[in-house]
Amino acid sequence: MSSATDSRPTRTSILIVEDFPLLRSNVMQWLQIRFPECLIRGVGSAEEALAHTRVSRTDIVLMDIDLPGMNGLEAVAQMKALSPETAVVISSSRDRATSPRNFSVR
């Protein structure tokens, strides 16, 4: 059990949000090999990512834009409202012709 006076460093927490299970698994495995000191988790939807953010500290989120249900951009806006200190990297396989042109997440 950890306490406020515990001097152990907190592990960096990374959340992968990707609806394709194989891709999510591969990214998680690669990150775990590359950054063994990090806590790597994965979810398949924006809703799951938001639920995770409500109960667990997340330092870094790798967010896919094209998700079933709520899209990644909507999820990031809500996630940043819940946890402004969380860093977010957004990924997409969309080409420039179909990508949203005007969006901003702070």
N, C-alpha and C positions, 0 to 999 in steps of 0.2 A: 504494500500500500504506500502511496506517495503522499508526502505532506508538504506544506508550504516551506518548510526548512530543508527539505530533501535537496541534496546537492547534485543528484544525478541529472545529466542533461536530458531534455525532452527530445524524443526522436522526431525528425521532420516527417510530417504526414502528407502523402500524395494521394489524391483521388483521381482515378481514371474514369471518365464518363463516356462510354462508347457502347452503342447498341449491338454491334457485331461481336459476339462472344469470343471468337477466335482472335480477332484483332485486339480486343481488350486484354485477353489472356497473354498474348505475345508481348504487348507493350508492358504489362505488369511484370512479366518474367524478365524482360530486358532491363527494366528499371531496377528490379530487385538484385539482379546480378551486378549492375553498374553502381548502384547505391545501396549496398546491403545494410547500411545504418538507418535507412529510411523505412517508415511504415507505409507500405503500398496497398491500397485498396481499390476495388473497381465496382462500378455499378452500370446498369444498362439503360437507365433513363434519367431524364431531368428531374422527375419526381423523386426518384430514389436518391439522387444527388442532394436535393434540398432536404429530404428527410435525414440524410447522413449529416449534413451541415448543422441541422438543428440539435443534434445530440453529440457530435464529435468535432473536435478541433481539426481543421484541415488547413495546412499551410499552402499547398499548391494544388490546383485543379487543372487537369488536362481535359478540356471540354470539346466534344464534337458538336458542331452546329446542327447537323441533320439527325434529329432524334425523333422517335415516335412520340406522339402527344405534344407536350411542350418542347419547343426547340431550344437549342443550347444558348442562344442569345437571351431569350426570356429568362431562362434558368440562371444565367450569370447575373442578370440585373437583380433578381430576387436573392441570390446567394450573397452578393456584395452588400445588400441591405442587412442580411443576417450576420455577415462576417466580413466587414470592410477590409480587414487585414489579410484576407486570403488572396494570394496571387493566382491569376487565371491565365492559362494559355488556351487559345481557341484554335481548333483544327477543323478542316473541312476538305472534302474531296470535290467540292463544287468548282466549276471554272468561273472565271471573272464575269462571263456573260450572265450567269444566273445568280451570282452572289449578291447579298444585300449591299447596297452602295453607301448608305448613310446610317451607320450605327456607331454608338459610342458607349463604352462601359468604363466607368470610373471606379 
